[in-house]
Each structure stands twice: as structure tokens, then as C-alpha cells.
């Protein structure tokens, strides 16, 4: 797979995930839906944010470091995009359960940060 095919696929998946998330927001009432509606909301938001953050991270890396191989940067951008979306969706879930405090948010972010440090140091 070429880099441009990967990026175009990621752009298309970002658009499709955003459309599905927007349709869930429009057509699903959170006060009357069952567990499936809530799960679909969080999953579609997670996939949209993961692909969006992956694209944004890749283009930022491309602008900053021009000497690195571009295809090698896609793995790091994808991993960090997934971690950022985990942080965002995790915070929303903690807020929906009424458990979002400064301490919980800090511990959650530090846990995801430790995961990132593990993957960075593993190389």
C-alpha cells in the first residue's frame, strides 16, 4: 500500500466516522436510548477522533521533520491518535458517570502517558 492510498483511506474513514457520529447525535435521544445507543455514540466518536488525530499528527510530523521517512511516521501518528482519542472519550465517559475530578483526570492521563512511554522505550 502506498502512502497516498493510506492517507486517502484515512481521510475517507474520518469523513465516514464523522457522518456516523453526527447521525447518531441527530437521531438518538440519550435520555430514552438503551445501552446500544450509548455504545454506538462513544465508538463512533472514538473512531472519528482516532482517525482525525492520526491525520493531524502525521501532517504535523511531516511539517516538523522533513528528513525522516514519511511512511515510518504513520505508525507513531496512529498510536498517538488512538491514545489522544482514548483520553478524550475516557474523559467524556468519566463525566457521564459523574466521576470526572481533577485527580481522576490526572491519573487517567498519566496512565495513557505511561503506555506511550512504554511503546517509545520499547524500540
Order of alpha helices (4+ residues) and beta strands (2+ residues): alpha-alpha-alpha-alpha
